[in-house]
Structure formats: structure tokens, C-alpha cells
């Protein structure tokens, strides 16, 4: 296999049910020489387009995960394609509990003529490798990259933007599970699995932003937010048990003068901006939330108006 763009050849191309635009699957070489898969879909066969990376939750899986999600969560991609964006789902390695908090910056040296690292790359660094790879795609405007992440992938946007300068021009963090990024004190809240020694955060009740603020390490989080230079839209979910984390994440960006916007919606689905095909057409809340998401990206990525579709997928039922 050649280096660089790998001669521009995807490892798989397949049609997407109900869409005229196929999905092409690529492999990006990560910092330690392994490969992370991702998808590229473009609004047309010709031209260059801003690219929006889509990510959901923890890592693991691979191309089969991507193939499933292309079919299972089609609406967000079709909306972005109709708005003039190239887009695609990404997959990355599994989260390491407190790997970001304890591991520090990735340091690379040389031993016996080969690379030596102080730790393995983490999942958000796989995203960096994907972004670096896709910006060389002939149909991607490499200066106009965006990121839309839900849950743990929302936290990954914060980590990525803090550790690496301006990896994208704009990002959306929907329901960002920022326990680790905020350095929250949770020793008395998160039980530890005695068999693995890993914390369980599934049932935490952190709905009050003021209460969350009391558990944030202010000096640590200020240090982490300071390098962020990516405009962010932070999206909450009104009844979510982690709403206090979502709101506090936005407030801390705002307090440090970062370009940040906040919106919250009342919806039963975790990750409501990624509607599920099994649920039928997205409801009015999902459509309005995605309208706002696209408008935010438009303000920062500026897709070519001539390439924007004249219509979006219809709302058939509410």
C-alpha cells in the first residue's frame, strides 16, 4: 500500500439505500501506524466541498460499524449533503478511562532508529489522523473542515481542540460527556467495578450546573480551555441526567472568551441530532435542531451556494 493519499482509492464503495450519493470507505494511518476507517460522501461527482466529520460515542468497531451507521442514521448525512457539505462517519479506537487526564500530551522520541512514545495515541488523536487524511481528498476543501460529535464524541471535540491547534474551523458538541475534560471530582459518585478497576459513570445524576461547577478543578479546566480556538456550538438535552455537564462546558468556554453558542432541546433520544431510520421521519424538534446545526456550520464553513441543494429531505410526520 502506498503512503500519502493511497492513490486516492477507497477500500470500499457502496450505494446508500434511498440516496443518490454513494458512501466511500477510506483508511487513515494513525500516529502509531495502525489504521482508522472513515466514510466520505460528497454532494456531487465534481467540485470541492467543506467536509463535516460525524462521530458518536465511544470507539471500537470498524468498517462494519460504519456500514451499519450509514444505513441506520441516514438523515444527518442527507441534510449535510443537501446543504453543500461532504460528510462522513468516523471510527476510532476504544476510549481509555482517564487516558486523557492521566496520560498528558503525546510525546514522541526515537529509539534504535524507530519511534518511541510515552503512551499510545488516544481516540481523539485517531480523529486528528482522519482529518489530516481527508483534507487531501481531491473533492474536499481542506481548509474547511468541521466536526459534529455526540456524547463521548462531543468530549473528543474538546480534547482535540485543546491539544492540537485549530484542527477544524467549527465544531458541534451535542450532549458532550465532559467528565474527564472538566476534571470532575467523582470519587464519591462513580462506583468502581472490582473486577476491572474501572469507574462506572452510566447512572450519574449531574443535572445542576452550579453543583457541577463546585466539582470542577478551575485551574486545570482553564488551562485546558485556553488553547481552544475552534468556534463551538454546545447542544444540551433538557431532561438528560448530565445536563449540568453540558451547560457547564458551554459556560466555561464563554467565561474564557471563546466563541461558543448554547442551545438545548427537549427530546427523548440521546443523540437526537442523529435521527434513527427505524423511528421513521425525524420529528419537528430534531428537524429544528438540525436546522440550527447546519446554520451554525454555514456561518463558519461557508459552502458554495451554487452547490447547495434546493430542497432538504421532507418532514413527512411529526
C-alpha positions as CSV (number, residue, x, y, z in Angstrom):
1,X,0.0,0.0,0.0
2,X,1.4,3.4,-0.9
3,X,1.8,6.3,1.5
4,X,0.1,9.7,1.4
5,X,-3.4,9.5,-0.1
6,X,-3.0,5.8,-1.0
7,X,-3.5,6.8,-4.7
8,X,-6.9,8.1,-3.8
9,X,-8.5,4.7,-3.8
10,X,-11.2,3.8,-1.2
11,X,-11.2,0.3,0.2
12,X,-15.0,0.0,-0.4
13,X,-17.7,2.0,-2.3
14,X,-21.3,1.1,-1.9
15,X,-24.7,2.6,-2.6
16,X,-26.8,4.0,0.2
17,X,-30.4,3.0,0.3
18,X,-32.8,5.8,-0.6
19,X,-29.9,8.1,-1.7
20,X,-28.3,9.0,-5.0
21,X,-24.9,9.6,-3.3
22,X,-22.7,6.6,-2.5
23,X,-20.5,6.0,0.5
24,X,-16.8,5.6,0.0
25,X,-14.7,4.0,2.9
26,X,-11.1,5.0,3.5
27,X,-8.4,4.1,5.9
28,X,-6.4,6.8,7.6
29,X,-3.0,5.9,9.1
30,X,-2.9,6.8,12.7
31,X,0.1,8.2,14.6
32,X,1.3,4.7,15.6
33,X,0.9,3.2,12.2
34,X,-2.4,1.5,12.6
35,X,-5.5,2.4,10.5
36,X,-8.8,4.1,11.4
37,X,-11.7,3.8,9.0
38,X,-14.0,6.6,7.9
39,X,-16.6,7.5,5.2
40,X,-16.6,10.2,2.6
41,X,-19.8,11.2,0.8
42,X,-20.0,14.2,-1.5
43,X,-22.9,16.2,-2.8
44,X,-21.8,15.7,-6.4
45,X,-19.3,13.9,-8.5
46,X,-17.3,17.1,-9.3
47,X,-16.2,20.0,-7.3
48,X,-14.6,20.6,-3.8
49,X,-16.7,20.8,-0.7
50,X,-16.3,21.6,3.0
51,X,-16.2,18.3,5.0
52,X,-18.0,17.5,8.2
53,X,-16.8,14.6,10.3
54,X,-19.6,12.8,12.2
55,X,-18.8,10.9,15.4
56,X,-20.9,9.2,18.0
57,X,-19.9,7.9,21.4
58,X,-17.1,5.6,22.5
59,X,-14.9,3.9,20.0
60,X,-14.4,0.3,18.8
61,X,-15.8,-1.4,15.9
62,X,-14.6,-0.8,12.3
63,X,-15.9,-0.7,8.8
64,X,-18.9,-2.9,9.7
65,X,-19.8,-0.4,12.3
66,X,-19.6,2.4,9.7
67,X,-21.6,0.5,7.2
68,X,-24.4,-0.1,9.8
69,X,-24.4,3.6,10.8
70,X,-24.5,4.9,7.2
71,X,-27.8,2.9,6.8
72,X,-29.2,3.3,10.4
73,X,-28.6,7.1,10.7
74,X,-29.1,8.5,7.2
75,X,-30.9,11.7,7.8
76,X,-28.0,13.8,9.2
77,X,-25.8,12.9,6.2
78,X,-28.5,13.7,3.7
79,X,-29.2,17.1,5.3
80,X,-25.5,17.9,5.1
81,X,-25.2,16.7,1.5
82,X,-28.2,18.8,0.6
83,X,-26.6,21.8,2.3
84,X,-23.4,21.5,0.1
85,X,-21.2,19.6,2.5
86,X,-19.2,16.5,2.1
87,X,-19.5,14.4,5.2
88,X,-18.9,11.0,6.7
89,X,-18.9,8.9,9.8
90,X,-15.6,8.1,11.5
91,X,-14.5,5.2,13.7
92,X,-11.6,5.3,16.2
93,X,-10.1,3.2,18.9
94,X,-11.9,2.5,22.2
95,X,-11.8,5.1,25.0
96,X,-9.2,4.6,27.7
97,X,-10.7,5.5,31.1
98,X,-8.8,8.7,32.2
99,X,-6.3,8.2,29.4
100,X,-6.5,11.9,28.5
101,X,-6.4,13.0,32.2
102,X,-3.5,10.9,33.3
103,X,-1.6,10.4,30.0
104,X,-0.6,14.0,29.3
105,X,0.4,15.2,25.8
106,X,1.6,12.6,23.4
107,X,5.5,12.8,23.3
108,X,7.5,11.1,20.5
109,X,11.2,10.3,20.6
110,X,13.4,7.8,18.7
111,X,14.9,4.6,19.9
112,X,17.1,2.3,17.8
113,X,16.1,4.3,14.7
114,X,12.3,3.9,15.3
115,X,9.6,5.9,17.1
116,X,9.2,5.7,20.8
117,X,6.1,7.1,22.5
118,X,5.3,8.0,26.1
119,X,1.8,6.5,25.6
120,X,-0.4,5.1,22.9
121,X,-2.4,7.6,20.8
122,X,-5.9,8.0,22.1
123,X,-9.2,8.0,20.3
124,X,-9.3,11.8,19.7
125,X,-5.9,11.5,18.1
126,X,-7.3,9.0,15.6
127,X,-9.8,11.7,14.7
128,X,-6.9,14.0,14.1
129,X,-5.3,11.4,11.7
130,X,-8.6,11.1,9.9
131,X,-8.9,14.9,9.5
132,X,-5.4,15.1,8.2
133,X,-6.1,12.3,5.7
134,X,-9.4,13.6,4.4
135,X,-8.1,17.1,3.8
136,X,-6.1,15.6,1.0
137,X,-9.1,14.1,-0.7
138,X,-9.5,15.7,-4.1
139,X,-13.1,16.7,-3.5
140,X,-12.6,18.1,0.0
141,X,-11.8,21.7,0.7
142,X,-9.0,21.0,3.1
143,X,-9.3,24.5,4.7
144,X,-12.9,24.0,5.6
145,X,-13.3,21.0,8.0
146,X,-16.0,20.7,10.6
147,X,-16.7,18.2,13.4
148,X,-20.1,17.1,14.8
149,X,-19.8,14.8,17.8
150,X,-22.4,13.3,20.2
151,X,-21.8,12.2,23.8
152,X,-18.2,10.9,24.3
153,X,-17.5,12.2,20.7
154,X,-18.6,15.6,21.9
155,X,-16.0,15.5,24.6
156,X,-13.5,14.3,22.0
157,X,-14.0,17.7,20.2
158,X,-13.0,19.5,23.4
159,X,-9.9,17.3,23.8
160,X,-8.9,17.5,20.2
161,X,-9.3,21.3,20.1
162,X,-7.3,21.7,23.4
163,X,-4.4,19.5,22.5
164,X,-4.0,20.4,18.8
165,X,-4.2,23.8,17.2
166,X,-7.3,24.5,15.2
167,X,-7.9,21.0,13.9
168,X,-11.3,22.2,12.4
169,X,-12.8,25.5,11.6
170,X,-16.0,24.8,13.6
171,X,-17.4,22.1,15.8
172,X,-20.7,20.9,17.3
173,X,-20.6,19.1,20.7
174,X,-24.0,17.6,21.3
175,X,-24.5,16.3,24.9
176,X,-20.7,16.3,25.5
177,X,-19.9,13.8,28.2
178,X,-17.1,16.0,29.5
179,X,-16.4,14.3,32.9
180,X,-12.8,13.8,32.1
181,X,-12.1,17.0,30.3
182,X,-13.5,19.1,33.1
183,X,-11.5,17.1,35.7
184,X,-14.7,16.4,37.7
185,X,-14.2,15.0,41.2
186,X,-16.4,11.9,41.2
187,X,-14.7,9.6,43.7
188,X,-17.8,9.6,45.9
189,X,-20.2,9.3,42.9
190,X,-18.8,6.8,40.4
191,X,-18.6,3.2,41.7
192,X,-15.6,1.2,40.6
193,X,-16.0,-2.3,39.1
194,X,-14.0,-4.5,41.4
195,X,-13.2,-6.9,38.6
196,X,-11.7,-4.3,36.3
197,X,-10.9,-1.3,38.5
198,X,-12.7,0.9,36.0
199,X,-15.3,3.5,37.0
200,X,-19.0,3.3,36.1
201,X,-20.5,6.7,35.1
202,X,-23.7,5.3,33.5
203,X,-26.1,6.4,36.2
204,X,-24.6,9.7,37.4
205,X,-27.1,12.4,38.1
206,X,-25.4,15.7,37.2
207,X,-28.2,17.9,36.1
208,X,-27.4,21.1,38.1
209,X,-24.7,23.3,36.5
210,X,-24.0,25.0,39.8
211,X,-23.4,21.7,41.5
212,X,-21.1,20.5,38.6
213,X,-19.1,23.8,38.9
214,X,-18.3,23.0,42.5
215,X,-16.6,19.8,41.4
216,X,-14.6,21.2,38.5
217,X,-10.9,21.9,39.1
218,X,-10.9,25.6,37.9
219,X,-7.2,25.9,37.3
220,X,-7.0,22.6,35.3
221,X,-10.0,23.3,33.2
222,X,-8.9,26.9,32.5
223,X,-5.6,25.5,31.3
224,X,-7.3,23.1,29.0
225,X,-9.7,25.6,27.5
226,X,-7.1,28.3,27.0
227,X,-5.7,26.8,23.7
228,X,-9.1,26.1,22.2
229,X,-9.5,28.2,19.0
230,X,-12.5,26.5,17.4
231,X,-15.9,28.1,17.4
232,X,-18.3,25.6,19.1
233,X,-22.0,25.0,19.3
234,X,-22.7,23.1,22.5
235,X,-26.1,21.4,22.5
236,X,-27.8,20.1,25.6
237,X,-30.8,17.9,26.2
238,X,-33.3,19.3,28.7
239,X,-34.0,16.2,30.8
240,X,-30.7,14.5,30.4
241,X,-29.0,13.3,33.6
242,X,-25.8,15.0,32.5
243,X,-27.4,18.4,31.5
244,X,-25.3,20.1,34.2
245,X,-22.1,18.9,32.5
246,X,-23.3,20.1,29.1
247,X,-24.3,23.6,30.3
248,X,-21.1,24.0,32.4
249,X,-19.0,23.0,29.3
250,X,-20.5,25.9,27.4
251,X,-20.3,28.3,30.3
252,X,-16.6,27.7,30.8
253,X,-15.9,28.3,27.1
254,X,-17.9,31.5,27.3
255,X,-16.2,32.7,30.6
256,X,-12.8,32.4,28.9
257,X,-13.9,34.5,25.9
258,X,-14.2,31.6,23.5
259,X,-16.5,31.7,20.5
260,X,-19.3,29.5,21.8
261,X,-23.0,29.1,21.4
262,X,-25.6,27.2,23.5
263,X,-28.9,25.6,22.7
264,X,-30.9,22.9,24.4
265,X,-33.8,20.8,23.3
266,X,-36.3,18.5,25.0
267,X,-36.2,15.2,23.2
268,X,-36.2,11.5,24.4
269,X,-33.4,10.3,22.2
270,X,-29.8,10.6,23.3
271,X,-28.1,11.9,20.2
272,X,-31.2,13.4,18.8
273,X,-29.3,15.2,16.1
274,X,-28.6,11.8,14.6
275,X,-32.2,10.5,13.9
276,X,-32.6,6.8,13.5
277,X,-34.1,5.3,10.4
278,X,-36.0,2.8,12.5
279,X,-38.0,5.7,14.0
280,X,-39.3,6.9,10.6
281,X,-39.1,10.5,9.7
282,X,-37.4,12.8,12.3
283,X,-39.8,14.8,14.4
284,X,-40.2,18.6,14.5
285,X,-37.7,19.0,17.3
286,X,-35.0,17.1,15.5
287,X,-35.5,19.0,12.3
288,X,-35.3,22.3,14.0
289,X,-32.2,21.3,16.0
290,X,-30.5,20.1,12.8
291,X,-31.6,23.4,11.0
292,X,-29.7,25.3,13.7
293,X,-26.7,22.9,13.5
294,X,-26.5,23.5,9.7
295,X,-26.9,27.2,10.1
296,X,-24.0,27.2,12.6
297,X,-21.8,25.3,10.2
298,X,-22.8,27.7,7.4
299,X,-21.6,30.7,9.3
300,X,-18.1,29.2,9.7
301,X,-17.6,26.9,6.8
302,X,-19.4,28.8,4.0
303,X,-20.3,26.1,1.5
304,X,-20.5,27.3,-2.1
305,X,-24.2,28.5,-2.6
306,X,-24.1,27.1,-6.2
307,X,-23.5,23.6,-4.7
308,X,-26.3,23.7,-2.2
309,X,-29.4,21.6,-3.0
310,X,-32.6,23.4,-3.5
311,X,-34.5,21.2,-1.0
312,X,-33.9,19.2,2.1
313,X,-35.4,15.7,2.9
314,X,-39.1,16.3,3.6
315,X,-40.6,16.2,7.0
316,X,-43.4,13.6,6.5
317,X,-44.5,13.1,10.0
318,X,-44.2,14.6,13.4
